[in-house]
C-alpha cells in the first residue's frame, strides 16, 4: 500500500496565528475563548466564542482580502505556512517546483462563505441591489477556500471541497488519502477552514441549546466530559497539511512529521443533529480506520476525540471509543483540544489531526482543560488539565470527527517514519 507522509503543516487558530503558537498554547492548556465585544452580541443569550488570535485580513494584501470571505482568508494563511514549511515557494509564478498535474487540493468548509452571504444580503436589503458586491458568489461558495489555494499553488490533479458538517475537513483528508493511493496525485494540500462567528449562527445554535452559556467564565466554558458542561463554544480558524507519497518526499529530501496511515468513514443515519446513542457508527469509523491503516486497537496510544462539550455527544463518544478498543483502554490517552480552541466546525478535524500528529511527533498529549468533575464511570483515560507524555518507540493514534447528519470520520496517523 502506498505510504503517505506529512511534510508541511500550518494553522491559524484562537490560540495563535501559526502552528508553533497554536501548539504551544495547547500544551500549556491555554483557552482561546473570550467574551465577544461586538454590539450585536448584547441581544444574544450566548456572548462568547473563540475568535482567531490573528486577523487574517492583517496578513493578506488588503485589496485581495476584500475579495475573499474570511473563511478563505484563514485558509490561505494556514496553507501558506504549510506549503512553505514543506519546502515549496508560495508565490511561484508557475508550477515548475512540482508537477502540477500530480498536485491536488482537498480543503473543506462545513458552512462556507457565511459572512459574504449575509453581509451582502444586508447591503441588498438596506441599500439596494447595486451595493451587492460582484464578487459575492465566488466569495460565498463552499469550495472557494479550496479553489483559491489551488489557484495559488497551480494544483491541477483536482480541487475538492467535501462537505459533511463538522466532519468535513477529516473527510477532505480521507479523500486525499484515497486519491493518492489510486495514483491520481503524488502531493496533496489538505485541511479545513471555518469562520461563522456572526449573530445568525450564534442565535441559531443557541436556539438549539447547543452552545455553552457560561458567559461570565468564557475560558472555562468548553469542558468536555465534565458534569458541568452545557454545550460547545464556537471557534474559527484554519488548519492545512501538505501530504505526499513517501517516495516523492524522499526524492526531494523533505522532512517528515509522520504518516497518514489510513481513514474510516461511516454514517449513523439516525438523526440530523443527535448522534446515535449506541455509538455504533462512530465505532465503525474507528474500526474502519484501523483496518485501512493495517493497525489494531493494541497499536493505538492516543485518541484526539471529537469531544465538543455537549451533554449527549461526549458520553456517546466515550462509550464508542471503549467499544472500538475493547475493555483494555489503559494504554490509550484521550484528549479534546476543543476545550481550548472551541469548535472550528468544518475546520475542526484538520486542526485536531495536526494536533494528533504533533502529539506523536513530540510524544506529548495536550490536555483537556476544565475537566474538574468528570462523568461518573467515564470509560476512557483523559489527559485532564495537564499534558501527558507518550512512550518511546513507534506510536499510532486516531483523530475523530463527527458531524450533524450522522457523518463520522476517523483518521489514523503514526510517527513510524518521522526519522526517515
N, C-alpha and C positions, 0 to 999 in steps of 0.2 A: 504494500500500500504506500502511496506517495506520502512522504513525510513533509509536514508543513510547519515552518518555524516563524517566530515573531522577531522581526528585525528593526522595528521602529514603533514608538508609542508617543501619543500626545494627548493632552486633556486640558480643558478649561472648565472649572467647576466652582461650586460655592466655597471650596477650601483653597483655591488658588488658580492663577491664570496659566499654569503649566503643570506638567506631570510631577515635577520634583516637589513643588509646593503642595500639590494635592496629596501626594503620597506621604509627605512629612506630616501634613495635617491629620491624615488618617491614623498614622502610627501614634501620634500624640493624643489621639482621642478628642480632637477639637471639633466643635459643631460649627457648621456654616449657616445655621438657621438664625434668623433675626426678625424683629418686628418691622413690618413694612411702614414706610413713611409717606406713601402716596396719599393724596387727598381722598381718592376713591375708596380707600380701604375702610374709612370711618363707618360706612353704612353696612359693612360686611361682618358676619359673625366670626369669620376666620381672618386674622390680621397678621399672619406670619407666613414666611416662605424662606427658601434658600436660594437667593439670587447668586448669579455668577460673581465671583470675587473681583473680576476684572471685566469691565465693559468692553465687548469685542469691537464696538464702534471706535474705541480709542486706539485700536491696533490696526484695523483695516483702513485703507485710504478712504477719506471722508466722502469723496464723490462716489466711489464704488459702494461704500456701505449704504448709501441712500437708496440703492437699487437692490438691496438684499434684505430679506427678512432676518430678524435677529437669530433665528434658528440656523440659518445658513451662515451668518457671520461667525457664530460659535463653531460651526463645523469647519470652516476654513481655518480658524485659529488652531484648532486641535489637529487638523490634517497637515497644516504646515509644519507643526512641531514633529509629528510622526514621520513625515516624508523626509525632512532634513535629518532627523535622528537616524533614519535608515541609510543615510549617506547620499541622498539624491538632492538635486538642485530644484528649489521650489519655483523659481522664476525663469526656468529654462525656456527658450523661445521655441524649441521643438522637442521631440521625444528621443533625441539621439542618445541620451543617457541610458535608455532602456527601450526594448522593442515594444512600441505602443500597442501592437496587436496581441501582445501577451499580458497586457496590464488591464486589470478590472477594478471597478469600484462597486462596493456593496455597502451602502451607508443609509441608515434608516432614520425616520422620524415618525413617532406614533400619531401625531396630530398635524404636523406640517406648519405652514406659514400663518399661524393664527393671528399674530399681530398685524400682518399685512392685510389679511382679510377683514378683520374687524375695524382697523383704523381707516381703511378706505371706504368701508360701509358708513362709518361716522361722517367722513368727508362728503359722501354722496347725499346722505340724509340732511346734513346741516348746511352744505354749501353748493350742492348741485353736482350733476354728473361730470362737469368739466374739471372738477377738482379731484376726480379719481385718477390715480397715477396710471400711466400707460404700462408701467412695469408690474402692475398688481398681479396678473396671472402668473408670470414666471417667478414672482416672489412668493406666492402662497402655495404653489404646487408642493405636494409631499416629496416629490423627487428633486426639488430644487437644490437642497444641500448636496446630494449625491452628484447631480449634474454639474454644479459649479465646481466641485472638487475634481470631477472627471475632466472637465474642460481645462482646468488649471494644469493638470499633470499629463494631459494628452492621452487619457485612457481610451482604448478602442476595442478591448475584448468584451466590453459590456459595462453598462452603468445601471445598477439595480437599487431599488428602494423598497424593500419589503415592509408591509405594514401589518402588525399584529399587536397593536396597543403597546403595553409595557414590555412585551417580549420582542419588539421589533428589531432592536439592534443585535440581540443574540441570534435572531433568525437571519439577519444580514451576515453575521459571521458564519453561521451554518451554511448558508447559500454559497458563500465564497469558498469554504472548505470543499463542498461538492464540486464546484466549477473547476477548481484546481485539480482535484482528483480525477475529474473527467477529461483533463488535458485541454480545457478551454482557456486557461490562463496559467501563467507562471508566478505572477506577482499580483497581489490584490491590496487595495486600501479599504479597510472595513471599519465599521463603527456605527455611531448613532449620535443624534443631537435632539434637543428639545428646548423650547422657550415658550412657556404658557403661563407665566406669572402675569395675569391680567384679570380684571374684575369678573369677566364672564366665567372662565374655568374655575376660579376660586368660589364663585357663587354656586356654580353647578355641582362641583364636587362637595361643597359644603351642604347643599340641599340633600345630597345622597348620604349625609352623615359619614363621609369617607375621610374627612380631614380632621386633624387634631385642632382643638380649640384652646390649647394651652397658651393663650396669647400673652399671659404675664410671665411665662417662662419659656420663651421660644427655643433656647438652646437645649432644653430638657423635653421638648415636645415629641421628638421621634424616639421611641423607646421599644424596639422590637422585643417580644416575649415577656415584657414587664406587665404585671397585673394592671398597672395604671395606664396602659396605652389606650388612646382614644381616636386613633386614625393616623394616616400618613401626613407628611409635610411635603408640599410641592417644591421641587427644586428645578434648576435649569442648568444646562451646560452641554458639553460635547466630549466624546472620547473616541479616539481613532487609533488603529494599529495598521502597520504595514506587515503583511504576511507573504511568504513565498516558499517555493519548494526548497528543501534542504540543499539540493544540488545547485540551484540558482544562487542561493545565499553563499554557499561555499566558493563558488566560482568567482564571485566578486569580493570575497573576503569580508563579508558583512558580520557584524557582531550579532549574537543570537541570545535573546532573552529567555526563550523557552519554546515549547512545541504546542501547537494546536492539535491535540491528539484526536478529537472527534466531537460529535454533537448528536443530540437526540431531540426529536420533536414529537409532541402528541397534542391531542385536543380533548378537553373534558366533555364537550357537547352536553353541558349541564345547565348553565345559566349565563346570561350576558355579563353579569357582574360578579356573582359569588363563585368561589372555587367549589368544585365537587368536594364535599366534606370528607369523602373517603380517601382523598388524595391519590386515587388510582392513576389519574392522568399525569400528575406531577411525578409520581414514582416511575411511570412508564418512560417519561422523558429522560430521567436519570439513568434508568436501566439501559435504554437505547444508546445513550451517550457512552456509557461504559463499554457496551458491546462494540460500538462503532470505533472506539479507541483501543480495542483489544485490552481492556483493563477489567479488573474485578473489584468488588467492594473492598477487599482487603488491601488493594493498592492505593486507595484514596486516603490522603492525610488531612484534607481540608475541604470545606464547602463554604463558598461565599453565597449565602442564601438570598432569596428574593426579599424576605424579611421586611415588610413595609411598615409595620407597627399598627396593623389593623387587627381587631379582636379575632375575627374568624381566620383570616389569612395566615397569621403567624402560627397558630396551633395546628392548622391543616398541614402547613409545610413541615413543621417539626415532626409530625407523625409520618408524613410521606418520606422524609429523609430516613427516619428509623426503619420504615418498611422496605425502602430500597436497599439499605445497607445491612439489614438483619439486626438481630438482638445485640451484637457486639459492635457498638459505635464508639467505644472509648478512644480509638485511635484517630477519630475524625474530629477536628476542631472546626466549629461552625462560627460564622460571624455574619453580621449585617452592617455593611458600611453605609446603608441608608440612614442609620442612626446619626450619622454626621453630615451627610450630603443632602439629606432629603431624597425625594423620589424624582429622578430625572425622566420618568415616564419612558418614552421611546428611546432615550439615550442611556437608560439605567444599565441595561445588560452589558453594553460595551464598556462603560466605566467600571463595572464590577468584574468583568472578565480581566480588564487590565489590572485591577487590584488583586485578583487571584494570581495572575502571572507574577506580579511583584512580590506577593506573599511567598511564593515558591522560590523566586529568584533570591530574595533577601532572607528567606527562612524565618519569616516573622508575620504572623497573622494580625491584622489590625483589629482593635476591639469593637465590640458592640457597646456603645456608651449608653448611659441612662438605664441600664438593667439593674434596678435596685431591689425589686421584689419579683423574682421570676415566677412564672406559672408553676403551680404545684405539679410535681411529677414530670417536668419537662424532659422529654426522652432524647435530648441531644446535649452535647457538651459545648456550651457557648463561651467564647473568649470575652467574658464580661468585664468591661470597663478598663481593661489593661491588655496591651498587645501580648500575644502568646508565641513563644518560639516554636519552630518546627525542627524535626530531627535532621541529622546529616543524611547523605545518600540521595538516591533518586526519589523524587516526590511527584505526586499527582493530586489533582484537585478538580472539583466541579464548581461551575457557577450556574445558578438557577435564575430564570426569568419567567414570570407568569403574567399573562395579560388578560384584560377584560375580553369576554367572548370565549374564555377557556383555552387560550393559547399557552402552551408550555414548551419551553426550550431550555435544554441543559447543554453547556459547553464544557468539554474536558480538556485540561491543559496539564503538561508535565514540564519539569525542568531538566529532563534527562540529557538534552543536547545543548545546554547553555554553554558548555565549555568547548564545544567543537570549533 
